[in-house]
Amino acid sequence: MKKSLLVTLFLLIFSSICHAHQQSTAYLNLEQQTSNKLSLTGSWQASVNDLDKALNFDKNQDNVITWHEITSQQQAVLDYLNSHFNVLQQNQSCKVTVDGALSIDNHFNQSYIHVPLQVDCPSDSSITVNYTALFDIDEHHQAIAAIAKSSRVFEQNTPKQVINFKEQSFTTTFIEYVHQGILHIWMGTDHISFLIALLLGGVLVRKQGEWQRVESKKQILIDTAWIITAFTIAHSITLTATAMNIISPNTRWVELGIALSVLFAAINNIWPMIVRLGWITFCFGLLHGMGFASVLGELGLSNEYQLMSILAFNLGVEIGQLVILAICLPLLMLLRNNTWYKKAIMPAGSVVIAIMAIQWSIERF
């Protein structure tokens, strides 16, 4: 009974992690122009797939959304945005206009509709931004916003936010970036899968050509601490360097490299090539750090607290990573005591991760 309960609990956690998907995300970027009045220019970008659920671009139902199908419903896109996005200043509506034609952008291998925006308000005082787009379609949808000097995230429970252009709170900014760091490692299925693959084999040791359980819990903790520390130091280095524009990696190749690192970690559990994973984990951690930095780049850095924004986001990533570790490692330490763990659970879990990694590699190539 105890064994069945443990297996069921493990499979539920593993399944929920491995079948997670990229969270529905839109981007709202508005830069303040020099003027006696408040003038903001920028864009709203929403996933083609998300907007298709709201507007049904695919009228001929051939499961292919063409640019013509999108542009033929340009007015519907604009009407949808107007009904779900508005800006108030002193209880009066600011003028929101579309400043140009629709275009296509790309975020994380997904196509996005780019809507150019202009917002004009009578004075340079604070504004209240209301954003409710796509919440009725996906309750987990969020809009990452960079509005002048402020970085905000609009979610279903925070659709209305006040932006003060004269003040920017250090504490508010710090908490927001820590929060986003936590969310983005939990949203990053590839990063989570890499950690899970490492943990699956972390409670076993290779002896006489086969996997054996590690007897000492202390040794498991030491080995795991070394691997996680190597991963943390590595991705912290490249996250910071990339966010500060010290290095400028090609995002496509970084994402492909991350997928291949997940594939290697999973296959290494089935056909061991490297037993001591510290240095290889450090090398892969450098790639993952560049991936985290691309997410931070989408979020944008606080103009007044740039370095703090990077450090806070990185801290959030570490907190999210430790939560995953705290959930999975004790469970795996319990499961390792049974022979079916090394014969079935660990190989099966690694195969599932490998299959996902192959799919990601093909999509990102």
Contacts in CASP RR format, 6 or more apart in sequence:
PFRMAT RR
TARGET T0000
AUTHOR 0000-0000-0000
METHOD contacts of the structure
MODEL  1
MKKSLLVTLFLLIFSSICHAHQQSTAYLNLEQQTSNKLSLTGSWQASVND
LDKALNFDKNQDNVITWHEITSQQQAVLDYLNSHFNVLQQNQSCKVTVDG
ALSIDNHFNQSYIHVPLQVDCPSDSSITVNYTALFDIDEHHQAIAAIAKS
SRVFEQNTPKQVINFKEQSFTTTFIEYVHQGILHIWMGTDHISFLIALLL
GGVLVRKQGEWQRVESKKQILIDTAWIITAFTIAHSITLTATAMNIISPN
TRWVELGIALSVLFAAINNIWPMIVRLGWITFCFGLLHGMGFASVLGELG
LSNEYQLMSILAFNLGVEIGQLVILAICLPLLMLLRNNTWYKKAIMPAGS
VVIAIMAIQWSIERF
3 338 0 8 1.000
6 331 0 8 1.000
6 334 0 8 1.000
6 335 0 8 1.000
7 335 0 8 1.000
7 345 0 8 1.000
9 331 0 8 1.000
10 331 0 8 1.000
10 332 0 8 1.000
10 335 0 8 1.000
10 345 0 8 1.000
13 327 0 8 1.000
13 328 0 8 1.000
13 331 0 8 1.000
14 196 0 8 1.000
14 349 0 8 1.000
14 352 0 8 1.000
17 189 0 8 1.000
17 192 0 8 1.000
17 193 0 8 1.000
17 196 0 8 1.000
17 324 0 8 1.000
18 189 0 8 1.000
18 193 0 8 1.000
18 196 0 8 1.000
18 352 0 8 1.000
18 353 0 8 1.000
18 356 0 8 1.000
20 186 0 8 1.000
20 187 0 8 1.000
20 188 0 8 1.000
20 189 0 8 1.000
20 192 0 8 1.000
21 189 0 8 1.000
22 108 0 8 1.000
22 110 0 8 1.000
22 187 0 8 1.000
22 188 0 8 1.000
22 189 0 8 1.000
23 140 0 8 1.000
23 141 0 8 1.000
23 142 0 8 1.000
23 183 0 8 1.000
23 187 0 8 1.000
24 47 0 8 1.000
24 50 0 8 1.000
24 134 0 8 1.000
24 137 0 8 1.000
24 138 0 8 1.000
24 140 0 8 1.000
24 141 0 8 1.000
24 142 0 8 1.000
25 47 0 8 1.000
25 107 0 8 1.000
25 141 0 8 1.000
25 142 0 8 1.000
25 143 0 8 1.000
25 144 0 8 1.000
26 44 0 8 1.000
26 45 0 8 1.000
26 46 0 8 1.000
26 47 0 8 1.000
26 50 0 8 1.000
26 133 0 8 1.000
26 134 0 8 1.000
26 141 0 8 1.000
26 142 0 8 1.000
26 143 0 8 1.000
26 144 0 8 1.000
27 43 0 8 1.000
27 44 0 8 1.000
27 45 0 8 1.000
27 46 0 8 1.000
27 107 0 8 1.000
27 112 0 8 1.000
27 143 0 8 1.000
27 144 0 8 1.000
27 145 0 8 1.000
27 298 0 8 1.000
28 43 0 8 1.000
28 44 0 8 1.000
28 45 0 8 1.000
28 85 0 8 1.000
28 131 0 8 1.000
28 143 0 8 1.000
28 144 0 8 1.000
28 145 0 8 1.000
28 146 0 8 1.000
28 147 0 8 1.000
28 154 0 8 1.000
29 42 0 8 1.000
29 43 0 8 1.000
29 45 0 8 1.000
29 145 0 8 1.000
29 146 0 8 1.000
29 147 0 8 1.000
30 40 0 8 1.000
30 41 0 8 1.000
30 42 0 8 1.000
30 117 0 8 1.000
30 119 0 8 1.000
30 145 0 8 1.000
30 146 0 8 1.000
30 147 0 8 1.000
30 148 0 8 1.000
31 40 0 8 1.000
31 41 0 8 1.000
31 42 0 8 1.000
31 148 0 8 1.000
32 38 0 8 1.000
32 39 0 8 1.000
32 40 0 8 1.000
32 148 0 8 1.000
32 149 0 8 1.000
32 165 0 8 1.000
33 39 0 8 1.000
33 40 0 8 1.000
33 41 0 8 1.000
35 124 0 8 1.000
36 124 0 8 1.000
37 120 0 8 1.000
37 121 0 8 1.000
37 122 0 8 1.000
37 123 0 8 1.000
37 124 0 8 1.000
38 89 0 8 1.000
38 94 0 8 1.000
38 119 0 8 1.000
38 120 0 8 1.000
38 121 0 8 1.000
38 122 0 8 1.000
38 123 0 8 1.000
38 124 0 8 1.000
38 125 0 8 1.000
38 127 0 8 1.000
38 165 0 8 1.000
39 118 0 8 1.000
39 119 0 8 1.000
39 120 0 8 1.000
39 121 0 8 1.000
40 117 0 8 1.000
40 118 0 8 1.000
40 119 0 8 1.000
40 120 0 8 1.000
40 147 0 8 1.000
40 148 0 8 1.000
41 99 0 8 1.000
41 116 0 8 1.000
41 117 0 8 1.000
41 118 0 8 1.000
41 119 0 8 1.000
42 99 0 8 1.000
42 116 0 8 1.000
42 117 0 8 1.000
42 118 0 8 1.000
43 114 0 8 1.000
43 115 0 8 1.000
43 116 0 8 1.000
43 117 0 8 1.000
44 81 0 8 1.000
44 85 0 8 1.000
44 115 0 8 1.000
44 117 0 8 1.000
45 105 0 8 1.000
45 107 0 8 1.000
45 112 0 8 1.000
45 113 0 8 1.000
45 114 0 8 1.000
45 115 0 8 1.000
46 112 0 8 1.000
46 113 0 8 1.000
46 115 0 8 1.000
46 133 0 8 1.000
46 134 0 8 1.000
47 107 0 8 1.000
47 110 0 8 1.000
47 111 0 8 1.000
47 112 0 8 1.000
47 113 0 8 1.000
48 57 0 8 1.000
48 65 0 8 1.000
48 70 0 8 1.000
48 104 0 8 1.000
48 110 0 8 1.000
48 111 0 8 1.000
48 112 0 8 1.000
48 113 0 8 1.000
49 110 0 8 1.000
49 111 0 8 1.000
50 134 0 8 1.000
50 137 0 8 1.000
50 138 0 8 1.000
50 141 0 8 1.000
51 57 0 8 1.000
51 77 0 8 1.000
51 80 0 8 1.000
51 113 0 8 1.000
51 134 0 8 1.000
52 58 0 8 1.000
52 65 0 8 1.000
53 137 0 8 1.000
54 80 0 8 1.000
54 134 0 8 1.000
54 137 0 8 1.000
55 73 0 8 1.000
55 76 0 8 1.000
55 77 0 8 1.000
55 80 0 8 1.000
57 65 0 8 1.000
57 69 0 8 1.000
57 70 0 8 1.000
57 73 0 8 1.000
58 64 0 8 1.000
58 65 0 8 1.000
58 69 0 8 1.000
59 69 0 8 1.000
60 69 0 8 1.000
67 104 0 8 1.000
70 77 0 8 1.000
70 102 0 8 1.000
70 113 0 8 1.000
71 102 0 8 1.000
74 101 0 8 1.000
74 102 0 8 1.000
77 102 0 8 1.000
77 113 0 8 1.000
77 115 0 8 1.000
78 98 0 8 1.000
78 115 0 8 1.000
80 133 0 8 1.000
81 98 0 8 1.000
81 115 0 8 1.000
81 133 0 8 1.000
82 96 0 8 1.000
84 131 0 8 1.000
84 132 0 8 1.000
84 133 0 8 1.000
84 134 0 8 1.000
85 96 0 8 1.000
85 129 0 8 1.000
85 130 0 8 1.000
85 131 0 8 1.000
85 132 0 8 1.000
85 133 0 8 1.000
86 93 0 8 1.000
86 94 0 8 1.000
86 96 0 8 1.000
86 129 0 8 1.000
86 130 0 8 1.000
87 93 0 8 1.000
87 94 0 8 1.000
87 96 0 8 1.000
87 119 0 8 1.000
87 121 0 8 1.000
87 127 0 8 1.000
87 128 0 8 1.000
87 129 0 8 1.000
87 130 0 8 1.000
88 94 0 8 1.000
88 127 0 8 1.000
88 128 0 8 1.000
88 130 0 8 1.000
89 121 0 8 1.000
89 122 0 8 1.000
89 123 0 8 1.000
89 125 0 8 1.000
89 126 0 8 1.000
89 127 0 8 1.000
89 128 0 8 1.000
90 123 0 8 1.000
90 125 0 8 1.000
92 122 0 8 1.000
94 119 0 8 1.000
94 120 0 8 1.000
94 121 0 8 1.000
94 122 0 8 1.000
94 127 0 8 1.000
95 118 0 8 1.000
95 119 0 8 1.000
95 120 0 8 1.000
95 121 0 8 1.000
96 117 0 8 1.000
96 118 0 8 1.000
96 119 0 8 1.000
97 117 0 8 1.000
97 118 0 8 1.000
97 120 0 8 1.000
98 115 0 8 1.000
98 116 0 8 1.000
98 117 0 8 1.000
98 118 0 8 1.000
99 116 0 8 1.000
99 117 0 8 1.000
99 118 0 8 1.000
100 116 0 8 1.000
101 116 0 8 1.000
102 113 0 8 1.000
102 114 0 8 1.000
102 115 0 8 1.000
103 113 0 8 1.000
103 114 0 8 1.000
104 111 0 8 1.000
104 112 0 8 1.000
104 113 0 8 1.000
104 114 0 8 1.000
105 111 0 8 1.000
105 112 0 8 1.000
105 113 0 8 1.000
105 114 0 8 1.000
106 112 0 8 1.000
107 298 0 8 1.000
108 255 0 8 1.000
108 294 0 8 1.000
109 255 0 8 1.000
109 363 0 8 1.000
109 364 0 8 1.000
121 127 0 8 1.000
124 165 0 8 1.000
125 165 0 8 1.000
126 162 0 8 1.000
126 163 0 8 1.000
126 164 0 8 1.000
126 165 0 8 1.000
126 166 0 8 1.000
127 162 0 8 1.000
127 163 0 8 1.000
127 165 0 8 1.000
128 160 0 8 1.000
128 161 0 8 1.000
128 162 0 8 1.000
128 163 0 8 1.000
129 145 0 8 1.000
129 147 0 8 1.000
129 152 0 8 1.000
129 154 0 8 1.000
129 160 0 8 1.000
129 161 0 8 1.000
129 162 0 8 1.000
129 163 0 8 1.000
130 159 0 8 1.000
130 160 0 8 1.000
131 143 0 8 1.000
131 145 0 8 1.000
131 154 0 8 1.000
131 159 0 8 1.000
131 160 0 8 1.000
132 159 0 8 1.000
133 141 0 8 1.000
133 143 0 8 1.000
134 141 0 8 1.000
135 141 0 8 1.000
135 156 0 8 1.000
135 159 0 8 1.000
139 156 0 8 1.000
140 156 0 8 1.000
141 155 0 8 1.000
141 156 0 8 1.000
142 153 0 8 1.000
142 154 0 8 1.000
142 155 0 8 1.000
143 153 0 8 1.000
143 154 0 8 1.000
144 151 0 8 1.000
144 153 0 8 1.000
144 298 0 8 1.000
144 299 0 8 1.000
144 300 0 8 1.000
145 151 0 8 1.000
145 152 0 8 1.000
145 153 0 8 1.000
145 154 0 8 1.000
146 299 0 8 1.000
146 300 0 8 1.000
147 163 0 8 1.000
148 163 0 8 1.000
148 165 0 8 1.000
148 303 0 8 1.000
149 165 0 8 1.000
149 168 0 8 1.000
149 302 0 8 1.000
149 303 0 8 1.000
149 304 0 8 1.000
150 163 0 8 1.000
150 164 0 8 1.000
150 165 0 8 1.000
150 168 0 8 1.000
150 302 0 8 1.000
151 173 0 8 1.000
151 176 0 8 1.000
151 177 0 8 1.000
151 299 0 8 1.000
151 300 0 8 1.000
151 301 0 8 1.000
151 302 0 8 1.000
151 309 0 8 1.000
152 161 0 8 1.000
152 163 0 8 1.000
152 176 0 8 1.000
153 176 0 8 1.000
153 179 0 8 1.000
153 180 0 8 1.000
153 299 0 8 1.000
154 161 0 8 1.000
168 302 0 8 1.000
168 303 0 8 1.000
168 304 0 8 1.000
168 305 0 8 1.000
170 305 0 8 1.000
170 308 0 8 1.000
173 302 0 8 1.000
173 304 0 8 1.000
173 305 0 8 1.000
173 308 0 8 1.000
173 309 0 8 1.000
173 312 0 8 1.000
174 305 0 8 1.000
174 308 0 8 1.000
174 312 0 8 1.000
175 312 0 8 1.000
176 312 0 8 1.000
177 299 0 8 1.000
177 302 0 8 1.000
177 308 0 8 1.000
177 309 0 8 1.000
177 312 0 8 1.000
177 313 0 8 1.000
177 316 0 8 1.000
178 312 0 8 1.000
178 313 0 8 1.000
178 315 0 8 1.000
178 316 0 8 1.000
178 319 0 8 1.000
179 316 0 8 1.000
180 299 0 8 1.000
180 313 0 8 1.000
180 316 0 8 1.000
181 292 0 8 1.000
181 313 0 8 1.000
181 314 0 8 1.000
181 315 0 8 1.000
181 316 0 8 1.000
181 317 0 8 1.000
181 319 0 8 1.000
181 320 0 8 1.000
182 316 0 8 1.000
182 317 0 8 1.000
182 319 0 8 1.000
182 320 0 8 1.000
182 323 0 8 1.000
184 292 0 8 1.000
184 295 0 8 1.000
184 317 0 8 1.000
185 191 0 8 1.000
185 192 0 8 1.000
185 292 0 8 1.000
185 316 0 8 1.000
185 317 0 8 1.000
185 320 0 8 1.000
185 321 0 8 1.000
185 324 0 8 1.000
186 192 0 8 1.000
186 320 0 8 1.000
186 324 0 8 1.000
189 356 0 8 1.000
190 258 0 8 1.000
190 259 0 8 1.000
190 262 0 8 1.000
190 357 0 8 1.000
190 360 0 8 1.000
191 258 0 8 1.000
191 288 0 8 1.000
191 292 0 8 1.000
192 324 0 8 1.000
193 262 0 8 1.000
193 266 0 8 1.000
193 353 0 8 1.000
193 356 0 8 1.000
193 357 0 8 1.000
194 258 0 8 1.000
194 261 0 8 1.000
194 262 0 8 1.000
194 265 0 8 1.000
194 284 0 8 1.000
194 288 0 8 1.000
195 231 0 8 1.000
195 321 0 8 1.000
195 324 0 8 1.000
195 325 0 8 1.000
195 328 0 8 1.000
196 324 0 8 1.000
196 328 0 8 1.000
196 353 0 8 1.000
197 262 0 8 1.000
197 265 0 8 1.000
197 266 0 8 1.000
197 268 0 8 1.000
197 269 0 8 1.000
197 350 0 8 1.000
197 353 0 8 1.000
198 227 0 8 1.000
198 231 0 8 1.000
198 265 0 8 1.000
198 277 0 8 1.000
198 281 0 8 1.000
199 224 0 8 1.000
199 325 0 8 1.000
199 328 0 8 1.000
199 329 0 8 1.000
199 332 0 8 1.000
200 269 0 8 1.000
200 332 0 8 1.000
200 345 0 8 1.000
200 346 0 8 1.000
200 349 0 8 1.000
200 350 0 8 1.000
201 211 0 8 1.000
201 269 0 8 1.000
201 346 0 8 1.000
202 214 0 8 1.000
202 220 0 8 1.000
202 223 0 8 1.000
202 224 0 8 1.000
202 227 0 8 1.000
202 332 0 8 1.000
203 213 0 8 1.000
203 214 0 8 1.000
203 220 0 8 1.000
203 329 0 8 1.000
203 332 0 8 1.000
203 333 0 8 1.000
203 335 0 8 1.000
203 336 0 8 1.000
203 341 0 8 1.000
204 211 0 8 1.000
204 212 0 8 1.000
204 213 0 8 1.000
204 214 0 8 1.000
204 336 0 8 1.000
204 342 0 8 1.000
204 346 0 8 1.000
205 211 0 8 1.000
205 212 0 8 1.000
205 213 0 8 1.000
205 214 0 8 1.000
206 212 0 8 1.000
206 272 0 8 1.000
206 275 0 8 1.000
210 342 0 8 1.000
211 342 0 8 1.000
211 346 0 8 1.000
212 342 0 8 1.000
213 336 0 8 1.000
213 337 0 8 1.000
213 341 0 8 1.000
213 342 0 8 1.000
214 220 0 8 1.000
214 223 0 8 1.000
214 336 0 8 1.000
217 333 0 8 1.000
220 329 0 8 1.000
220 333 0 8 1.000
224 325 0 8 1.000
224 329 0 8 1.000
226 278 0 8 1.000
227 277 0 8 1.000
227 278 0 8 1.000
227 281 0 8 1.000
228 321 0 8 1.000
228 325 0 8 1.000
230 278 0 8 1.000
230 279 0 8 1.000
230 281 0 8 1.000
230 282 0 8 1.000
230 285 0 8 1.000
231 281 0 8 1.000
231 282 0 8 1.000
231 284 0 8 1.000
231 285 0 8 1.000
231 288 0 8 1.000
232 318 0 8 1.000
232 321 0 8 1.000
233 282 0 8 1.000
234 281 0 8 1.000
234 282 0 8 1.000
234 283 0 8 1.000
234 284 0 8 1.000
234 285 0 8 1.000
234 286 0 8 1.000
234 288 0 8 1.000
234 289 0 8 1.000
235 285 0 8 1.000
235 286 0 8 1.000
235 288 0 8 1.000
235 289 0 8 1.000
235 292 0 8 1.000
235 317 0 8 1.000
236 289 0 8 1.000
236 314 0 8 1.000
237 286 0 8 1.000
237 289 0 8 1.000
238 247 0 8 1.000
238 285 0 8 1.000
238 286 0 8 1.000
238 287 0 8 1.000
238 288 0 8 1.000
238 289 0 8 1.000
238 290 0 8 1.000
238 293 0 8 1.000
239 289 0 8 1.000
239 290 0 8 1.000
239 291 0 8 1.000
239 292 0 8 1.000
239 293 0 8 1.000
239 296 0 8 1.000
239 310 0 8 1.000
239 313 0 8 1.000
239 314 0 8 1.000
239 317 0 8 1.000
240 246 0 8 1.000
240 310 0 8 1.000
240 311 0 8 1.000
240 314 0 8 1.000
241 247 0 8 1.000
241 293 0 8 1.000
242 248 0 8 1.000
242 249 0 8 1.000
242 289 0 8 1.000
242 290 0 8 1.000
242 291 0 8 1.000
242 293 0 8 1.000
242 294 0 8 1.000
243 293 0 8 1.000
243 296 0 8 1.000
243 297 0 8 1.000
243 301 0 8 1.000
243 310 0 8 1.000
243 313 0 8 1.000
244 306 0 8 1.000
244 307 0 8 1.000
244 310 0 8 1.000
247 290 0 8 1.000
249 290 0 8 1.000
251 291 0 8 1.000
251 294 0 8 1.000
252 364 0 8 1.000
254 287 0 8 1.000
254 290 0 8 1.000
254 291 0 8 1.000
254 294 0 8 1.000
255 291 0 8 1.000
255 294 0 8 1.000
255 360 0 8 1.000
255 364 0 8 1.000
256 361 0 8 1.000
256 364 0 8 1.000
256 365 0 8 1.000
257 287 0 8 1.000
257 364 0 8 1.000
258 284 0 8 1.000
258 287 0 8 1.000
258 288 0 8 1.000
258 291 0 8 1.000
258 360 0 8 1.000
259 357 0 8 1.000
259 360 0 8 1.000
259 361 0 8 1.000
259 364 0 8 1.000
260 357 0 8 1.000
260 361 0 8 1.000
261 284 0 8 1.000
261 285 0 8 1.000
261 287 0 8 1.000
261 288 0 8 1.000
262 353 0 8 1.000
262 356 0 8 1.000
262 357 0 8 1.000
262 360 0 8 1.000
263 354 0 8 1.000
263 357 0 8 1.000
263 358 0 8 1.000
263 361 0 8 1.000
264 280 0 8 1.000
264 284 0 8 1.000
265 284 0 8 1.000
265 353 0 8 1.000
266 349 0 8 1.000
266 350 0 8 1.000
266 351 0 8 1.000
266 353 0 8 1.000
266 354 0 8 1.000
266 357 0 8 1.000
267 273 0 8 1.000
267 350 0 8 1.000
267 354 0 8 1.000
268 274 0 8 1.000
268 277 0 8 1.000
269 346 0 8 1.000
269 347 0 8 1.000
269 350 0 8 1.000
270 347 0 8 1.000
270 350 0 8 1.000
270 351 0 8 1.000
270 354 0 8 1.000
274 280 0 8 1.000
292 313 0 8 1.000
292 314 0 8 1.000
292 317 0 8 1.000
296 309 0 8 1.000
296 310 0 8 1.000
296 313 0 8 1.000
299 313 0 8 1.000
300 309 0 8 1.000
301 309 0 8 1.000
301 310 0 8 1.000
302 308 0 8 1.000
302 309 0 8 1.000
335 341 0 8 1.000
335 345 0 8 1.000
336 342 0 8 1.000
END
